[in-house]
Amino acid sequence: MQEFFGKCLMAMVFAGLMISQAQAEETLEEQVQSLSRQNRVQSEMLQDLQKRIEVKGEGPERPLQVLFDRLEFNGLMEVEAYSSEDFAGDETSDIDLATVELDIHGRINSWSSAHLLLKYEERENDDDFFVDEGTITLGNQAEFPVLLIAGKMYIHFGGYNSNMISDPLTLELGETNVDALQVVTEMNGFYSTLYVFNGDTDETGKDDGIRSFGVNGGYTMSRDNLSLEVGLDWLNNLADSNGLVDHIATTSGTIGDQVAGLAAHVSLEANNFTLICEYLAALVDFEFGEVDFKGRGAEPETYNVEVGYTMDVVNRVMTFALGYQGSAEAVDLGLPENRYIGTVKMEVLPSTILALEYFHDEDYSVTDGGTGSDGDSITMQLALEF
């Protein structure tokens, strides 16, 4: 009997082992099948993702590609070494990082674009980077000749073309950088601009608001070795220009009435020669205490005439330029009455310009509120564009 029960027990143990082994084999087979299904699903997902990247341009690398497709970057650096003597006979010399610019242009689509100009300038009170321009442009001149431009910009008042290192006196009087709304039309070489903005110089007794506006028109053409640009600009309040805003802020603070300004310029290039002529002036007098001249309100004006010649010297492009600039009734603004100026510049390396400039200034006479003295300045500039 004991032997019989022993055999039964052994049979039961053996049967249990067989059942456990069968269950283990069945579980393992199910796990293998489950893993196989998961691998198949993941493979299908990867194939679908690859198709989306190829067809639709999706994926982690696409945003960078879109960024570089839409944005264009340009830059400028200028280092200057100078020595000058002012009308008081004081001498100054220094080496400056004069200008740094980063220009970013974004083409969002065929009908809208953005423009951002970040700038650093060696200035008396502020040497930080600042936003010099920031605009949004709506329009497509290939389809329609009118553009709408909004943002911070230099309005179309004055041309300010020059081969010199120093800014022309016309720019010192008229350049205007403001937040504005501008409509530009170009067709068959003709262009016109209409703009409105809230100027920084307020009128006495009037609320702050959009009261400044202007218009300009001109024509450009280019044929073979000849190019021409002519322009005529009108601004209802010259007191909003950069130079006059700063001056009036230290004198009267406000103006009694708006003072209109007029600017005209011609730029001609024929073969290797360049001719630049520009005139910019107030059309009426400022009130006394705002901008003065000989005990009354001034009616400032400036002009610039410049000739240039470009040639190849030892396989390097060189430009020689001579100019005469002047002003009238602008002694209160610190401008010279006469300026004789010359510049030589050479492209020493690709996109690398070395320039040398000399100018001689003559101040207004003592009876006109000046010193009657002369001043001189010599500047060497190394400029790199990228």
Stockholm file with secondary structure:
# STOCKHOLM 1.0

chainA/1-386         MQEFFGKCLMAMVFAGLMISQAQAEETLEEQVQSLSRQNRVQSEMLQDLQKRIEVKGEGPERPLQVLFDRLEFNGLMEVEAYSSEDFAGDETSDIDLATVELDIHGRINSWSSAHLLLKYEERENDDDFFVDEGTITLGNQAEFPVLLIAGKMYIHFGGYNSNMISDPLTLELGETNVDALQVVTEMNGFYSTLYVFNGDTDETGKDDGIRSFGVNGGYTMSRDNLSLEVGLDWLNNLADSNGLVDHIATTSGTIGDQVAGLAAHVSLEANNFTLICEYLAALVDFEFGEVDFKGRGAEPETYNVEVGYTMDVVNRVMTFALGYQGSAEAVDLGLPENRYIGTVKMEVLPSTILALEYFHDEDYSVTDGGTGSDGDSITMQLALEF
#=GR chainA/1-386 SS CHHHHHHHHHHHHHHHHHHHHHHHHHHHHHHHHHHHHHHHHHHHHHHHHHHHHHHHCCSTTHHHHHHHHHEEEEEEEEEEEEEEECTTCCEEEEEEEEEEEEEEEEEEETTEEEEEEEEEECCSSCCSCEEEEEEEEECCTTTCSEEEEEEEEECSCCCCCCSSSSCCHHHHHHCCEEEEEEEEEEETTEEEEEEEECCSSCBTTCCSCCCEEEEEEEEEEEETTEEEEEEEEEESCGGGSHHHHHHHHHTTSSBSSCCCEEEEEEEEEETTEEEEEEEEEESSCCCTTTSEETTEECCCEEEEEEEEEEEEETTEEEEEEEEEEEEESCGGGTCCSEEEEEEEEEEEETTEEEEEEEEEEECCCGGGTSCCCEEEEEEEEEEEEC
#=GC SS_cons         CHHHHHHHHHHHHHHHHHHHHHHHHHHHHHHHHHHHHHHHHHHHHHHHHHHHHHHHCCSTTHHHHHHHHHEEEEEEEEEEEEEEECTTCCEEEEEEEEEEEEEEEEEEETTEEEEEEEEEECCSSCCSCEEEEEEEEECCTTTCSEEEEEEEEECSCCCCCCSSSSCCHHHHHHCCEEEEEEEEEEETTEEEEEEEECCSSCBTTCCSCCCEEEEEEEEEEEETTEEEEEEEEEESCGGGSHHHHHHHHHTTSSBSSCCCEEEEEEEEEETTEEEEEEEEEESSCCCTTTSEETTEECCCEEEEEEEEEEEEETTEEEEEEEEEEEEESCGGGTCCSEEEEEEEEEEEETTEEEEEEEEEEECCCGGGTSCCCEEEEEEEEEEEEC
//
